[in-house]
Amino acid sequence: MLAQQSRDEVYRPPAPEPEAGQSRRIVTVAGPDELLQAIRDLGIDPSKGEAITNQVLAYVGNSPGELRVTADLARSADGQLSLGWLEVGRIDGDGVRLTTNGDGFDAQKLAPKLSTKTLAVRGEMGTTFYNSAVDAGVDDRLISDFAAAFNYDVDFQFELHPGNIFEGAFEQDYNPWGQPVGEPRLLFVALRLDNKSLRFYRFKAGGQYGWFDVNGRSNRRSLMRTPVDGARVASGFGMRFHPIKHFMRLHGGTDFAAPDGTPVYASGNGKVIVAGCCHGDAGTMIAIQHDNGWVTHYFHLSRIVPGIAPGARVTQGERIADVGHTGGATGPHLHYEVVINGVKVDPLKVDTGQGVTLTGVQMAAFRKQRDRVDSARAAGDF
């Protein structure tokens, strides 16, 4: 843990210590439907259990989700259990606290109260990035986002080698009991490769999150180099012996091997000019004309996302189709081409330009965010 801050300053009174003769019980139930039985299982007078449950549900509601029940119980001389204090809360801390007033209970609404911790991890590349990242402490839900941050700059198959160093920083919300709530959010990524070092900070500019280098320059280019998640390059651009037709010819794109159904994304903003099946060796395919006049092709698709049709506008990173092996494919993969002025070029080597640099108020806000993340990283114990 590197830093912690409160996201909600609403007063939340501390839990009272059990009084003499009382014992504290803590149980978790799957949802409101199980609350009545949980209260009865505490050993409270059954005639009071339903009234207590109704009083609690008036505050926490009936929507699904775990409930944490904490109760202080006292046993009288005749063996009867009485409830002195009860708290029921949801995962984010939203709930109610009941305290005895003699004949009944006074209720106090508890507002959600989350704290946010910023965490940093650093690791060394082993046999696979996924396993290396998980071993280093990267939440597996973040690994796809981590890799996607380098879509414009790194070929993970050929440029990432054992011994390379990666680093990440993310934030996570926690409830009052120290349990994580919601999804972690990636803030920073870095790679130190054999021939280059890259680091990017996540920042919201123009209403959209993106990745920016230390100087506030976006890593977004005119085209993504890898328009499919988790794929490996099965065949590159250039002359090759065709596996079906058995003669040498130009392989005019890059083949990314991936399982059937793997998402395929638009590599840049543009207009769909072809989308459909039965295009010979290409099978089901999409062609997009981009705003700079370039055209990209996506072959052998198993499915085209509804709405992706000739004339439709797409944005960079938008899911347009799924990997398949239609047409002349020998196995599931995406054949991806870039065409400039009618000439096919190597998608992995084409110059995709430079990203825009933040200015003015946005640059000032970015520097503040960058410095906060860097301070958290510097406090980490690697």
C-alpha positions in Angstrom: 0.0 0.0 0.0 1.4 3.4 -1.0 -1.3 6.0 -0.3 -4.7 6.1 1.2 -7.4 8.8 1.1 -11.0 9.0 2.1 -13.6 9.3 -0.7 -16.4 10.1 1.6 -16.1 12.4 4.6 -19.6 11.7 5.9 -19.3 11.0 9.7 -19.4 7.3 10.5 -19.3 6.7 14.3 -17.0 3.9 15.5 -18.5 0.7 16.6 -19.0 0.6 20.4 -17.1 -1.9 22.5 -19.2 -4.8 23.8 -20.5 -4.2 27.3 -19.7 -6.5 30.2 -21.5 -9.8 29.7 -22.0 -9.2 26.0 -20.4 -11.2 23.1 -20.0 -10.0 19.5 -21.1 -12.1 16.6 -20.3 -11.3 12.9 -21.9 -13.2 10.0 -22.2 -12.6 6.3 -25.3 -13.5 4.4 -25.8 -13.7 0.6 -28.6 -11.2 0.5 -31.6 -9.6 2.1 -33.7 -12.7 1.8 -31.4 -14.5 4.3 -31.4 -11.7 6.8 -34.4 -12.8 8.9 -33.0 -16.4 9.3 -29.6 -15.0 10.2 -31.1 -12.8 13.0 -33.1 -15.8 14.2 -29.9 -17.9 14.2 -28.3 -15.4 16.6 -30.7 -16.8 19.2 -32.8 -13.6 19.6 -36.5 -14.0 20.7 -38.2 -15.1 17.5 -41.1 -12.7 18.1 -38.7 -9.8 17.7 -36.7 -11.1 14.8 -39.2 -10.1 12.1 -39.6 -6.6 13.5 -35.8 -6.1 13.6 -35.5 -7.4 10.0 -38.1 -5.1 8.7 -36.5 -2.1 10.5 -33.1 -3.0 8.9 -34.6 -3.5 5.4 -36.2 -0.1 5.6 -32.6 1.3 5.4 -30.6 -1.3 3.4 -33.4 -2.2 0.9 -34.1 -5.5 -0.9 -31.6 -5.3 -3.8 -29.3 -8.3 -4.1 -25.9 -8.4 -2.6 -24.0 -9.6 0.4 -24.8 -8.1 3.9 -22.5 -8.1 6.8 -24.3 -8.5 10.2 -22.6 -7.5 13.4 -24.4 -8.0 16.8 -23.6 -7.7 20.5 -25.6 -10.2 22.5 -26.1 -10.6 26.2 -27.6 -13.7 28.1 -29.9 -13.0 31.0 -29.9 -15.1 34.2 -32.8 -17.2 32.8 -30.8 -18.0 29.7 -32.6 -15.6 27.3 -30.5 -13.8 24.7 -31.0 -10.1 24.2 -29.7 -7.8 21.5 -27.9 -4.7 22.7 -26.5 -3.5 19.4 -26.8 -4.5 15.7 -25.2 -3.2 12.5 -26.0 -4.4 9.0 -24.0 -3.1 6.1 -23.5 -3.7 2.4 -20.1 -4.3 0.8 -19.5 -0.5 0.4 -20.4 0.3 4.0 -23.9 1.5 3.3 -26.2 0.3 6.1 -27.9 0.9 9.4 -27.0 0.6 13.1 -29.6 -0.3 15.7 -29.1 0.4 19.4 -31.6 -0.7 22.1 -33.8 2.0 23.7 -35.6 -0.3 26.1 -38.8 -1.3 24.2 -37.3 -1.2 20.8 -34.3 0.1 18.8 -33.1 3.5 17.6 -31.9 3.4 14.0 -28.9 5.3 12.6 -28.3 5.4 8.9 -24.7 4.6 7.9 -23.5 6.2 4.7 -21.1 4.4 2.4 -17.5 5.1 3.3 -14.8 3.9 1.0 -11.1 4.5 1.1 -8.9 4.4 -1.9 -5.4 2.9 -1.9 -2.9 3.4 -4.6 -0.7 0.3 -5.1 2.4 -0.2 -7.2 3.9 -3.4 -8.6 7.1 -4.2 -10.4 8.2 -7.5 -12.0 10.5 -9.2 -14.4 9.3 -10.9 -17.6 9.4 -14.7 -17.5 8.0 -17.2 -20.0 4.7 -15.3 -20.5 3.6 -11.8 -19.7 0.3 -12.9 -18.1 2.0 -15.3 -15.6 4.8 -12.8 -14.9 2.3 -10.0 -14.2 0.1 -12.2 -11.9 3.2 -13.4 -10.0 4.3 -9.7 -9.5 0.9 -8.8 -8.0 -1.0 -7.4 -11.0 -4.7 -8.1 -10.7 -5.6 -10.4 -13.6 -8.5 -8.1 -14.5 -5.9 -5.4 -15.4 -3.6 -7.4 -17.6 -5.6 -6.8 -20.8 -5.6 -3.0 -20.1 -1.9 -3.1 -19.3 -1.1 -4.7 -22.6 -3.5 -2.5 -24.5 -1.7 0.6 -23.3 1.3 -0.4 -25.5 -0.8 -1.3 -28.6 0.9 1.5 -30.6 4.5 0.9 -29.5 5.2 -2.7 -28.6 4.9 -6.1 -30.3 4.5 -8.3 -27.2 5.5 -11.4 -29.2 8.8 -10.2 -30.6 9.9 -7.3 -28.4 9.2 -8.6 -24.9 11.9 -11.0 -23.6 12.7 -12.8 -20.3 14.4 -10.3 -18.0 12.6 -7.3 -19.3 11.1 -5.1 -16.5 7.5 -4.0 -16.2 5.8 -1.7 -13.7 2.3 -0.7 -12.9 0.3 1.4 -10.5 -3.4 1.1 -9.8 -6.0 2.2 -7.3 -8.6 0.1 -5.5 -11.5 1.1 -3.3 -11.9 -0.6 0.1 -14.9 -0.7 2.5 -14.6 0.0 6.3 -13.7 -3.6 6.9 -10.8 -3.6 4.5 -12.4 -5.5 1.8 -11.9 -4.5 -1.9 -15.0 -3.0 -3.5 -15.4 -2.7 -7.3 -12.9 -3.0 -10.1 -9.2 -1.8 -9.7 -8.3 1.1 -11.9 -4.9 1.2 -13.8 -3.1 4.5 -13.4 0.4 3.9 -14.7 2.3 1.4 -16.9 5.9 1.0 -17.8 8.1 -1.4 -19.8 11.9 -1.5 -20.0 12.8 -3.6 -23.1 16.1 -4.5 -24.6 16.1 -1.4 -26.9 13.7 1.1 -25.4 11.9 2.2 -22.3 8.3 3.3 -22.2 6.0 4.7 -19.5 2.5 6.0 -19.7 0.0 7.6 -17.3 -3.7 7.2 -17.6 -5.5 10.6 -17.9 -8.9 11.8 -19.0 -8.7 14.5 -21.7 -11.7 15.7 -23.8 -14.0 13.4 -21.9 -12.1 10.2 -22.8 -9.4 8.3 -20.9 -6.1 7.8 -22.7 -2.4 7.1 -22.1 0.2 9.9 -22.0 4.0 9.9 -21.6 5.8 11.9 -19.0 5.6 15.1 -21.1 1.8 14.8 -21.7 2.0 13.4 -25.2 -0.7 10.9 -26.1 0.4 7.4 -27.2 -2.6 7.3 -29.5 -1.5 7.1 -33.2 -3.4 7.1 -36.5 -3.5 3.2 -36.4 -3.2 0.5 -33.7 -0.5 -2.0 -34.6 -2.3 -4.9 -33.1 -6.1 -4.8 -33.6 -6.8 -8.0 -31.7 -6.3 -8.9 -28.0 -3.9 -11.6 -26.8 -2.8 -12.7 -30.3 0.5 -13.9 -31.6 2.0 -13.2 -35.0 1.6 -16.4 -37.0 2.9 -15.0 -40.3 4.4 -11.6 -41.2 4.3 -9.4 -44.2 6.4 -10.4 -47.3 6.9 -13.2 -49.9 6.0 -16.7 -48.6 5.1 -20.1 -49.9 1.3 -20.3 -49.8 0.2 -23.3 -47.6 -2.8 -24.1 -49.8 -1.9 -22.9 -53.4 1.7 -24.2 -53.1 3.5 -21.3 -54.8 5.4 -18.2 -53.7 3.4 -15.0 -53.5 3.2 -11.8 -51.5 1.6 -12.2 -48.1 0.2 -8.7 -48.0 -0.5 -8.4 -44.3 0.1 -9.8 -40.8 -1.6 -13.0 -39.5 -2.5 -12.8 -35.8 -3.3 -16.3 -34.4 -6.1 -16.3 -31.9 -9.1 -18.5 -30.9 -12.4 -18.3 -32.7 -14.5 -15.5 -31.2 -11.6 -13.3 -30.1 -12.6 -9.6 -30.4 -11.3 -7.7 -33.4 -11.1 -3.9 -33.1 -11.0 -1.0 -35.6 -7.4 0.0 -35.8 -8.3 3.7 -36.4 -11.2 6.1 -36.9 -12.9 5.8 -40.3 -15.8 4.6 -42.5 -16.7 1.0 -43.2 -16.6 0.4 -47.0 -16.9 -3.4 -47.0 -18.5 -5.7 -44.4 -19.8 -9.2 -45.2 -19.2 -12.8 -46.1 -18.1 -14.8 -49.1 -15.1 -12.7 -50.3 -13.1 -15.6 -51.7 -10.0 -16.4 -49.8 -10.7 -13.5 -47.4 -14.0 -15.1 -46.3 -16.0 -12.8 -44.1 -14.2 -9.5 -44.1 -14.3 -5.8 -43.2 -12.6 -2.9 -45.0 -12.3 0.5 -43.3 -11.3 3.7 -45.1 -9.5 5.9 -42.5 -9.6 9.7 -42.2 -6.1 10.0 -43.6 -7.1 8.0 -46.7 -5.5 4.7 -45.7 -7.5 1.5 -45.8 -7.3 -1.5 -43.5 -8.6 -5.0 -44.2 -9.7 -7.6 -41.6 -10.1 -11.2 -43.1 -11.4 -14.6 -42.0 -13.9 -13.3 -39.5 -16.4 -15.5 -37.8 -18.8 -12.7 -37.0 -19.4 -9.0 -37.7 -20.7 -6.9 -34.9 -24.3 -5.7 -35.5 -24.3 -2.2 -37.0 -20.9 -2.6 -38.7 -22.0 -2.2 -42.3 -20.9 -0.1 -45.3 -21.2 3.6 -44.5 -21.0 3.2 -40.8 -18.5 5.3 -38.9 -16.2 3.5 -36.4 -13.8 4.8 -33.8 -10.3 3.5 -33.0 -10.5 0.6 -30.6 -14.2 -0.1 -31.3 -15.1 -3.8 -31.5 -16.1 -4.6 -35.1 -15.9 -8.4 -35.4 -14.6 -11.7 -34.0 -11.7 -13.9 -35.2 -12.6 -16.9 -37.3 -11.3 -19.1 -40.0 -13.6 -18.4 -43.0 -12.5 -18.3 -46.6 -9.0 -19.7 -47.3 -7.8 -19.8 -43.7 -6.2 -23.0 -42.5 -7.0 -22.2 -38.8 -8.5 -19.4 -36.7 -6.6 -16.1 -37.1 -7.0 -12.5 -38.2 -5.3 -11.5 -41.5 -4.8 -7.8 -41.1 -3.7 -5.4 -44.0 -2.8 -1.8 -44.3 -3.2 -0.2 -47.8 -1.7 3.2 -48.6 -2.4 4.7 -52.1 -3.4 1.3 -53.3 -0.2 -0.4 -52.1 -0.1 -2.9 -49.3 2.5 -2.1 -46.6 3.8 -4.0 -43.5 1.3 -3.2 -40.7 4.0 -3.7 -38.1 6.5 -1.2 -39.7 4.3 1.5 -41.1 4.9 4.9 -39.5 1.7 5.7 -37.6 2.7 9.2 -36.7 2.9 11.0 -33.3 0.2 11.6 -30.7 -1.0 15.0 -29.7 0.4 16.8 -26.7 -1.7 18.3 -23.9 -1.7 22.0 -23.4 -3.0 24.7 -21.0 -5.4 23.7 -18.3 -5.3 20.0 -19.3 -1.5 19.9 -19.2 -1.6 21.4 -15.7 -4.1 18.8 -14.5 -2.1 16.0 -16.1 1.1 17.1 -14.3 -0.8 17.1 -11.0 -2.0 13.6 -11.7 1.4 12.4 -12.9 3.2 13.8 -9.8 0.6 12.2 -7.5 1.2 8.8 -9.1 5.0 9.2 -9.1 4.9 10.1 -5.4 2.9 6.9 -4.7 5.4 4.9 -6.8 8.4 6.4 -5.0 6.9 5.3 -1.7 6.6 1.7 -2.7 8.7 -1.1 -1.3 9.9 -3.1 -4.3 
